[in-house]
Amino acid sequence: MNNPVVKLAGLTRSFEQGGVRIDVLRGVDLEIQPGEIVALLGPSGSGKSTMLQAVGLLEGGFGGSIAIGGVDASQLPSDGRTELRRSKMGFIYQFHHLLPDFNAQENVVLPQLVSGVARADADERAISLLTSLGLSHRLTHRPSQLSGGEQQRVAVARALANEPQLVLADEPTGNLDEATADKVFEEFLSLVRGQGSAALVATHNERLAARMDRVVRLHEGVLG
């Protein structure tokens, strides 16, 4: 049997604010299987982004254990966690975070080059992904020349460029109007399923969550 792509056990996170301890995560347990797309539901301020930061190994201060692809990240040094992020994960945020001085194709090529992919192969992969997202005519446009929906499509392509085992998405269509959000999200799901990646998608949108394989809800620091 395959290892879960993600296995969280007793995950905790607390902050000090004004001398008061705030427990954001109180012992989260979660497993995500290969190819499974999971919606993480919860209202604003419930800790969804904090949980994604934990799974993405983006900051420290967490208690409990986080295993990615069978590797216990808590036992890794900083450079080991960085390599695990680069080799196993793709990230999509509510704001696209594209590099403004590079065009759409270059934004999708760059993470592949960092991972050691040959330039010709990286260009081919970028063109294929962007074309599948309806952007074949926008390859040489910079982010400032793209609409919000187009920018987020490029961000989706960038996140999937290295065919990650796990995609982490934090309100990936939150900045888009409803019609555009529906279309971009449908394209996102199609691409993720097509390449067999697992995904954890934080959202407060019940309608989008219903399209995924499973829904978990974060409430008062635990999953229900």
C-alpha positions in Angstrom: 0.0 0.0 0.0 1.3 3.5 -0.9 2.3 5.9 1.8 -0.1 8.8 2.3 1.2 11.9 0.5 0.4 13.8 3.7 0.2 12.5 7.2 -0.4 14.9 10.1 -0.5 13.6 13.6 -1.2 15.9 16.6 -0.4 19.1 14.8 -0.4 22.1 17.0 0.4 25.8 16.6 0.1 28.6 19.2 0.9 32.3 19.1 1.4 34.9 21.8 -0.5 38.1 21.3 -0.6 40.8 23.9 0.6 38.4 26.5 -2.2 36.0 25.7 -1.6 32.5 24.3 -3.8 31.8 21.2 -4.1 28.1 20.2 -4.8 28.1 16.5 -4.2 24.4 15.9 -5.0 22.1 18.8 -4.1 18.6 17.5 -4.9 18.2 13.8 -4.8 14.6 12.4 -5.1 14.2 8.6 -4.0 11.8 5.9 -4.3 12.5 2.2 -3.8 9.7 -0.2 -2.0 9.8 -3.6 -4.3 11.5 -6.2 -6.9 12.6 -3.6 -8.1 16.2 -3.7 -9.3 17.4 -0.3 -11.1 20.6 0.5 -10.2 22.4 3.8 -13.2 24.4 4.8 -13.5 26.9 7.6 -14.4 30.6 8.1 -11.8 33.4 7.9 -9.5 33.2 10.9 -10.1 29.5 11.6 -6.5 28.6 10.9 -6.7 27.3 7.4 -3.7 29.3 6.1 -1.7 28.4 9.2 -2.4 24.7 8.5 -1.3 25.1 4.9 1.9 26.8 6.0 2.6 23.8 8.3 2.0 21.2 5.5 4.0 23.3 3.1 7.0 23.4 5.6 7.0 27.2 5.2 7.7 28.1 8.8 8.5 26.5 12.2 6.9 26.6 15.6 4.6 23.7 15.0 4.1 20.7 17.4 3.2 17.2 16.4 4.5 15.5 13.2 4.3 16.2 9.5 5.1 13.5 7.0 5.3 14.2 3.3 5.5 11.2 1.0 6.5 9.0 4.0 9.3 11.4 5.0 9.1 12.9 8.5 9.8 16.5 7.9 10.3 17.2 11.6 13.5 15.2 11.4 14.9 17.2 8.5 17.3 20.2 8.6 16.3 23.4 7.0 17.9 22.6 3.6 16.2 19.2 3.7 12.8 20.8 4.1 13.5 23.2 1.3 14.4 20.3 -1.0 11.2 18.4 0.0 9.2 21.5 -0.9 10.9 21.9 -4.2 10.7 18.3 -5.2 7.3 17.3 -3.9 5.0 20.4 -3.7 3.4 23.1 -5.7 1.8 26.2 -4.2 -1.1 28.4 -5.4 -2.2 31.5 -3.4 -5.2 33.8 -3.5 -2.9 36.4 -5.1 -0.9 35.1 -8.0 2.6 36.2 -6.9 4.0 35.9 -10.5 7.3 37.5 -11.2 6.4 40.8 -12.9 9.5 41.1 -15.1 8.9 37.7 -16.8 6.2 36.7 -19.2 3.7 33.9 -18.7 5.9 31.2 -20.3 9.0 32.3 -18.3 7.1 32.2 -15.0 6.2 28.6 -15.7 9.7 27.7 -17.0 11.6 29.1 -14.0 10.6 26.6 -11.3 11.5 23.8 -13.7 15.0 25.3 -14.3 15.5 25.5 -10.5 14.7 21.7 -10.4 17.3 20.9 -13.1 15.0 20.5 -16.1 16.6 21.3 -19.4 15.5 24.6 -20.9 13.9 23.1 -24.0 12.0 20.6 -22.0 10.9 23.3 -19.6 9.6 25.5 -22.4 7.7 22.5 -23.9 6.1 21.8 -20.6 5.2 25.4 -20.0 3.6 25.8 -23.4 1.6 22.6 -23.0 0.3 23.6 -19.6 -0.6 27.2 -20.6 -2.2 26.0 -23.8 -4.4 23.6 -21.8 -5.5 26.6 -19.7 -6.5 28.6 -22.8 -3.4 30.9 -22.8 -1.6 29.8 -26.0 -2.1 33.4 -27.3 -0.7 35.0 -24.1 2.6 33.2 -23.6 4.8 36.3 -24.1 2.6 38.6 -22.0 3.8 39.8 -18.6 1.5 39.6 -15.6 0.5 43.3 -15.8 -0.8 42.6 -19.3 -3.0 39.8 -18.2 -6.5 39.8 -16.6 -7.0 38.4 -13.1 -8.3 35.1 -14.4 -5.3 34.8 -16.8 -2.8 35.6 -14.0 -4.3 32.9 -11.8 -4.2 30.4 -14.7 -0.5 31.1 -15.1 -0.1 30.6 -11.3 -1.8 27.2 -11.7 0.5 26.2 -14.5 3.5 27.3 -12.4 2.4 25.2 -9.5 1.9 22.1 -11.6 5.0 22.6 -13.8 7.2 20.1 -11.9 4.3 17.5 -11.5 4.3 17.7 -7.7 3.0 14.9 -5.6 1.1 17.5 -3.6 -0.5 20.8 -4.5 -1.4 23.3 -1.7 -3.9 26.0 -2.7 -5.0 28.8 -0.4 -8.3 30.3 -1.6 -6.9 29.9 -5.2 -9.9 31.7 -6.8 -10.7 34.1 -4.0 -9.8 37.2 -5.9 -11.9 36.3 -9.0 -15.5 36.9 -9.9 -17.8 33.9 -9.6 -18.0 33.0 -13.2 -14.2 33.3 -13.7 -13.5 31.5 -10.4 -15.7 28.5 -11.5 -13.9 28.2 -14.8 -10.4 28.5 -13.4 -11.2 26.1 -10.6 -12.6 23.5 -13.0 -9.4 23.8 -15.1 -7.3 23.4 -12.0 -9.2 20.2 -10.9 -8.9 18.8 -14.4 -5.1 19.3 -14.6 -4.5 18.1 -11.0 -6.5 14.9 -11.6 -4.9 14.5 -15.0 -1.4 14.3 -13.6 -2.4 12.3 -10.5 -1.3 14.9 -7.9 -2.9 15.1 -4.5 -4.2 18.5 -3.4 -5.2 20.3 -0.2 -7.3 23.3 -1.1 -8.3 25.8 1.6 -11.6 27.6 0.9 -14.7 29.0 2.5 -16.7 28.3 -0.6 -19.0 25.3 -0.1 -19.9 25.1 -3.7 -16.2 24.7 -4.8 -15.6 22.3 -2.0 -18.4 20.0 -3.2 -16.4 19.4 -6.4 -13.5 17.8 -4.6 -13.1 14.2 -3.4 -13.4 14.9 0.3 -14.2 17.8 2.6 -12.6 18.3 6.1 -13.6 21.2 8.3 -11.3 23.2 10.6 -13.2 24.3 13.8 -11.7 25.5 17.0 -8.3 24.2 16.0 -9.3 20.6 15.1 -10.6 18.9 12.1 -14.2 17.6 12.1 
